[in-house]
Amino acid sequence: MAAKISIRFIIIIAGSLAIAFLVYQYLQSLEETSIVFVASSTIEANTEISTEDVEAVEVDAQSADILAADGIQSAEEVTGGFALEEIESGEVLTLDEDTIVFPEDRQLYLTAAGETDLSAFIPMDKRVITVALEPDAAVNNVLEKGDWVDVIYQPGGGRYHVF
């Protein structure tokens, strides 16, 4: 009978130790953190990304794996590059070539004088055109020099911007 009690006792102790170890491992995983780089403020499309635009945020490791699987590892990876699309404040900066022109490709978007060449941001399948209006047909001839007008731009995504 003493042998039965000691075997049960050993099984209970071993099970308790296993559960305690697993709980400890789980709690340790909750304490692990990782650094994720996000936009500190809204970065407008076709503008240069500076060090003030990038912020390091500490999050738990599991969230970092989900949110920033292809995120940048340092602010220097994007500093000096250009945003092709608007990047919202708090958005995780990723290695997406459709969103960011990286500094090593920067020369493709500059003129010989070092200024930003806005025509380089126009996609190859798009065109910019000027619509000419006859003076009599233009806003019933009430538009005069110095008047303020709205310029509406609608990219292919359907969201429009008013300038």
C-alpha positions in Angstrom: 0.0 0.0 0.0 2.9 2.4 0.7 4.2 1.7 -2.8 0.8 2.8 -4.3 0.8 6.0 -2.3 4.3 6.9 -3.2 3.7 6.4 -7.0 0.6 8.6 -6.8 2.6 11.2 -4.9 5.4 11.2 -7.4 2.9 11.5 -10.3 1.2 14.4 -8.6 4.5 16.2 -7.9 5.7 15.7 -11.4 2.5 17.0 -12.9 2.6 20.0 -10.6 6.1 20.8 -11.6 5.3 20.5 -15.3 2.3 22.9 -14.9 4.4 25.3 -12.9 7.1 25.3 -15.6 4.6 25.9 -18.4 2.9 28.7 -16.6 6.4 30.3 -15.9 7.3 30.0 -19.6 4.0 31.6 -20.7 4.5 34.5 -18.2 8.1 35.0 -19.4 6.8 35.2 -23.1 4.5 38.0 -22.1 7.4 40.1 -20.7 9.4 39.8 -23.9 9.3 43.1 -25.9 10.5 44.2 -29.4 11.1 47.5 -31.1 8.8 48.5 -34.0 9.3 51.7 -36.0 6.2 53.7 -36.8 5.5 57.1 -38.4 5.6 59.7 -35.6 3.3 62.1 -37.6 1.4 61.8 -40.9 3.9 61.7 -43.8 2.4 63.2 -46.9 2.7 61.5 -50.3 5.7 62.5 -52.4 7.6 64.0 -49.5 11.0 63.1 -48.0 11.1 61.1 -44.8 13.3 62.6 -42.1 14.4 61.3 -38.7 11.7 63.3 -37.0 9.1 61.3 -39.0 10.2 57.9 -37.6 9.6 56.8 -34.0 10.7 53.6 -32.2 7.9 52.0 -30.1 8.3 49.1 -27.7 5.6 46.4 -28.0 5.3 42.9 -26.8 7.2 40.4 -29.1 4.1 38.5 -30.2 2.4 41.7 -31.4 5.6 42.8 -33.2 5.7 39.5 -35.1 2.1 40.0 -36.2 2.2 43.8 -36.9 5.6 44.2 -38.3 6.6 41.0 -39.9 8.3 42.9 -42.7 9.0 46.0 -40.7 12.2 48.1 -40.9 15.0 47.3 -38.4 16.3 50.9 -38.0 15.2 54.4 -38.8 18.2 54.8 -41.2 16.6 52.4 -43.6 14.0 54.9 -44.6 15.5 58.3 -43.6 16.1 60.2 -46.8 13.7 58.2 -48.8 10.3 59.4 -50.2 6.8 58.4 -49.3 4.9 57.3 -52.4 1.6 57.2 -50.5 0.4 59.1 -47.4 1.6 57.3 -44.3 -0.7 57.8 -41.3 0.7 58.7 -37.8 1.4 55.5 -35.9 1.4 53.3 -39.0 4.2 50.7 -38.9 6.9 51.4 -41.5 7.5 48.3 -43.6 9.8 47.3 -46.4 7.1 47.9 -49.0 8.4 49.4 -52.3 4.9 50.5 -53.3 4.8 52.8 -50.2 8.4 54.0 -49.8 11.2 54.9 -52.1 14.3 53.8 -50.2 17.3 56.1 -49.9 19.4 54.0 -52.2 16.8 54.6 -55.0 16.5 58.3 -54.2 18.5 59.6 -57.2 15.6 58.3 -59.5 13.3 60.9 -58.0 15.6 64.0 -58.0 16.5 66.5 -60.7 20.0 67.4 -61.6 19.7 70.4 -59.2 18.8 68.1 -56.3 15.1 69.1 -56.2 12.3 66.5 -56.0 11.1 65.6 -59.5 7.4 65.3 -59.1 7.0 63.7 -62.6 8.9 60.7 -61.3 6.0 59.9 -58.9 3.5 59.5 -61.8 2.9 55.8 -62.4 3.9 54.5 -65.8 0.3 53.6 -66.7 -1.0 57.1 -65.8 -0.7 60.5 -67.5 -1.0 64.1 -66.4 -2.9 66.3 -68.8 -4.0 69.9 -68.9 -7.6 70.5 -69.9 -7.9 73.7 -71.9 -11.1 75.7 -71.7 -12.3 78.5 -73.9 -12.5 81.8 -71.9 -16.3 81.9 -72.5 -16.8 78.3 -71.2 -14.6 78.6 -68.1 -17.0 79.0 -65.2 -19.3 81.3 -67.1 -16.4 83.8 -67.5 -16.5 84.9 -63.8 -13.0 83.4 -63.0 -10.4 86.1 -62.9 -6.7 86.3 -62.2 -5.9 85.9 -58.5 -9.1 84.0 -57.7 -8.8 80.9 -55.5 -9.9 77.6 -57.1 -10.1 74.0 -55.9 -7.9 71.4 -57.7 -9.4 67.9 -57.3 -7.2 64.9 -57.9 -8.6 61.4 -58.0 -6.1 58.5 -58.3 -7.1 55.1 -59.5 -8.0 53.9 -56.0 -11.1 56.1 -56.0 -10.2 58.3 -53.0 -9.9 61.9 -54.1 -7.8 64.8 -52.7 -8.7 68.4 -52.7 -5.8 70.9 -52.9 
